[in-house]
Structure formats: structure tokens, C-alpha cells
């Protein structure tokens, strides 16, 4: 079992990031307009707030998943998930306010709508990420330092993990739907599962490969 899943608080933080990711990939709003009918509004439309939160949640998940970042003495790495969670909450709050204005504008044409579970799932995940990340930061506060103390190998490993997670997520969300011959809902579900699984697999492989490469170059 990966070390990230053996520690309760760490596993809860990973789960919070995953919940946030899942929420951002689901519709945020659903509205009705006379002459158009019902339609979904995702977080990737208009200002793209859902896309920003998705990217932040992936980074947070990788920081928690990679041992070098989770066990680091650098404040920015350990407190990263907390800061990302708080930033995500603020971004989602902006989407909520913008959404209210949009729904209010529909009333003039006889339209109406509301926020979908996807939005609230993303909010719940972001809040949980802020809380769990904050608890971990407080727990290890005595070992943290603002001075750069990470080795080149650990920093390269973290960078490799982030890159691997992004690549895995893109591959999973792009290829998986092409392999499933079903409804749009089924394809979306498969895409979410594959994207999350490949993101964390990519984070692990990227971190290990990058760290090994850095150690190999250091011996020359």
C-alpha cells in the first residue's frame, strides 16, 4: 500500500483533493431558457473557474502523494495543500456569485435554474482540503522552515511528480472516453476515474524516475 494511504490524515487530504477534482469535472449549474430548454453549465465555461480549481487540486494531490513534499521541512511544500484549498474556496465563491447574477438575468426571459451537485462537491472537497492540510501544517509546525533546505534530488522528484500527474490526467481524460462505447454519462464517468488513477500513477512514476535521474547525474 502506498505510504500516502497508510497515514489517516494524509489519506484524508488525498481524498479531499480527489473529491475536489471529481466535483470540477461535473456540471456546476443547470438552467432552463424558453426556446432553448434545459442545458448544463460546467466550471470550464465563461471565466473557467472550475478549470483553475481542477489544476490546483491536482497540484495539491501530488504534493500530498509524494513523500518528498509531504515530509519536507519547507513551509511552501507542506502548507501548499492548505493554501490551494483556501484559494479554491475563494475561486468557487466567485463562481457562485457570478452564477447568481446569471440566474437572476434569466428571470427576465422566463428562465430559471440552480447549482448542480458537482459545484457543491467541489466546494466540499476544497473546504476539506483546507482543513486537513491545515491540521497537518499545524502538527508538524516545529520542523518547518522558511529557508530553502530541500536537496536538488528531492526538488527534481517533486517537479517530476507534478509533471507526471498532469500528463497522466490529460492522457486519462482524453483517451478513456474514446475506448468506451456508451452514453455520454458513462464516458464521462470512465474519464473521471481514468484521469484520477493515471494522475496519481503518473505522479508516483514521475517522482521516482526524476529522482533516480537526478541521483545518477549527481554521481558523475
C-alpha positions, 0 to 999 in steps of 0.5 A, spaced: 500 500 500 502 506 498 505 510 504 500 516 502 494 511 504 497 508 510 497 515 514 489 517 516 490 524 515 494 524 509 489 519 506 484 524 508 487 530 504 488 525 498 481 524 498 479 531 499 483 533 493 480 527 489 473 529 491 475 536 489 477 534 482 471 529 481 466 535 483 470 540 477 469 535 472 461 535 473 456 540 471 456 546 476 449 549 474 443 547 470 438 552 467 432 552 463 431 558 457 424 558 453 426 556 446 432 553 448 430 548 454 434 545 459 442 545 458 448 544 463 453 549 465 460 546 467 466 550 471 470 550 464 465 555 461 465 563 461 471 565 466 473 557 467 473 557 474 472 550 475 478 549 470 483 553 475 480 549 481 481 542 477 489 544 476 490 546 483 487 540 486 491 536 482 497 540 484 495 539 491 494 531 490 501 530 488 504 534 493 500 530 498 502 523 494 509 524 494 513 523 500 518 528 498 513 534 499 509 531 504 515 530 509 519 536 507 521 541 512 519 547 507 513 551 509 511 552 501 511 544 500 507 542 506 502 548 507 501 548 499 495 543 500 492 548 505 493 554 501 490 551 494 484 549 498 483 556 501 484 559 494 479 554 491 474 556 496 475 563 494 475 561 486 468 557 487 465 563 491 466 567 485 463 562 481 457 562 485 456 569 485 457 570 478 452 564 477 447 568 481 447 574 477 446 569 471 440 566 474 437 572 476 438 575 468 434 569 466 428 571 470 427 576 465 426 571 459 422 566 463 428 562 465 430 559 471 435 554 474 440 552 480 447 549 482 448 542 480 451 537 485 458 537 482 459 545 484 457 543 491 462 537 491 467 541 489 466 546 494 466 540 499 472 537 497 476 544 497 473 546 504 476 539 506 482 540 503 483 546 507 482 543 513 486 537 513 492 540 510 491 545 515 491 540 521 497 537 518 501 544 517 499 545 524 502 538 527 508 538 524 509 546 525 516 545 529 520 542 523 518 547 518 522 552 515 522 558 511 529 557 508 530 553 502 533 546 505 530 541 500 536 537 496 536 538 488 534 530 488 528 531 492 526 538 488 527 534 481 522 528 484 517 533 486 517 537 479 517 530 476 511 528 480 507 534 478 509 533 471 507 526 471 500 527 474 498 532 469 500 528 463 497 522 466 490 526 467 490 529 460 492 522 457 486 519 462 481 524 460 482 524 453 483 517 451 478 513 456 472 516 453 474 514 446 475 506 448 468 506 451 462 505 447 456 508 451 452 514 453 455 520 454 454 519 462 458 513 462 464 516 458 464 521 462 464 517 468 470 512 465 474 519 464 473 521 471 476 515 474 481 514 468 484 521 469 484 520 477 488 513 477 493 515 471 494 522 475 496 519 481 500 513 477 503 518 473 505 522 479 508 516 483 512 514 476 514 521 475 517 522 482 521 516 482 524 516 475 526 524 476 529 522 482 533 516 480 535 521 474 537 526 478 541 521 483 545 518 477 547 525 474 549 527 481 554 521 481 558 523 475 
